[in-house]
């Protein structure tokens, strides 16, 4: 194989790996979003009085192991208005099941 062909193949492989990692991270975020959503629904946190604490909503200083996408999912949900954070750090869903949008990939 010539040097130019090797460079072209290398660049194509790098682009492929980059696209696959982006797809993987989007899949993980969607999965975390669904997990948080189900958690709030199972706990029936639908208004201020029934708000619940989410221990995974805060990012720990010493992260060990695999990456946890749930804090980012909670942050996304509060920014888009799907979930609300109370003054004492508890969360509840603003809307019920059928009307909750999923993040775009």
C-alpha positions in Angstrom: 0.0 0.0 0.0 1.3 3.4 -0.8 1.8 6.1 1.8 -1.1 8.2 0.4 -3.5 5.3 0.6 -2.4 4.6 4.2 -3.0 8.2 5.2 -6.5 8.2 3.5 -7.4 4.9 5.2 -6.2 6.2 8.6 -8.2 9.4 8.3 -11.3 7.4 7.3 -10.9 5.2 10.3 -10.4 8.1 12.6 -13.6 9.7 11.3 -15.4 6.4 11.8 -14.3 6.0 15.4 -15.2 9.6 16.1 -18.8 9.1 14.7 -19.2 5.8 16.6 -18.2 7.5 19.9 -20.6 10.3 19.4 -23.4 7.8 18.7 -22.4 5.8 21.8 -22.5 8.9 24.0 -25.9 9.9 22.6 -27.2 6.4 23.3 -25.9 6.6 26.9 -27.5 10.0 27.5 -30.9 8.8 26.2 -30.6 5.8 28.4 -29.8 7.9 31.5 -32.7 10.3 30.6 -35.1 7.4 30.5 -33.8 6.0 33.8 -34.2 9.4 35.6 -37.7 9.8 34.0 -38.8 6.3 35.2 -37.3 6.9 38.6 -39.4 10.1 39.1 -42.5 8.5 37.7 -42.2 5.4 40.0 -41.7 7.7 43.0 -44.8 9.7 41.8 -43.0 13.0 42.0 -45.4 15.1 40.0 -45.7 18.3 42.1 -43.8 20.3 44.7 -45.3 18.4 47.7 -44.2 15.0 46.3 -40.8 16.1 45.1 -38.0 13.6 45.9 -34.2 13.7 46.3 -32.1 12.2 43.5 -28.8 11.1 45.0 -27.2 10.9 41.6 -28.1 14.4 40.6 -24.9 15.8 42.0 -21.5 15.1 40.4 -19.1 13.6 42.9 -15.5 15.1 43.2 -13.9 11.7 43.2 -15.4 9.8 40.2 -14.3 6.2 40.1 -15.3 3.7 37.5 -17.4 4.3 34.4 -19.0 7.7 33.5 -22.4 8.4 35.1 -24.6 10.2 32.6 -27.5 10.7 35.1 -26.4 14.1 36.5 -26.2 15.5 32.9 -29.7 14.0 32.2 -31.1 15.7 35.3 -29.5 19.0 34.3 -30.9 18.7 30.8 -34.4 17.9 32.2 -34.3 20.9 34.5 -33.1 23.2 31.7 -35.7 22.1 29.2 -38.5 22.4 31.8 -39.4 18.7 32.0 -38.3 18.5 35.6 -38.2 21.1 38.3 -35.8 21.5 41.2 -37.2 22.8 44.4 -35.3 25.2 46.8 -34.3 22.3 49.0 -32.7 20.3 46.2 -35.6 17.9 45.4 -36.9 17.2 42.0 -40.3 16.5 40.4 -41.8 16.2 36.9 -43.6 19.1 35.5 -45.6 17.0 33.0 -47.1 13.6 33.2 -46.0 10.6 31.1 -47.4 11.1 27.6 -46.2 14.6 27.0 -42.5 14.3 28.0 -40.1 14.9 25.1 -37.0 12.8 24.6 -33.7 14.5 23.7 -32.8 14.7 20.1 -29.9 12.5 18.9 
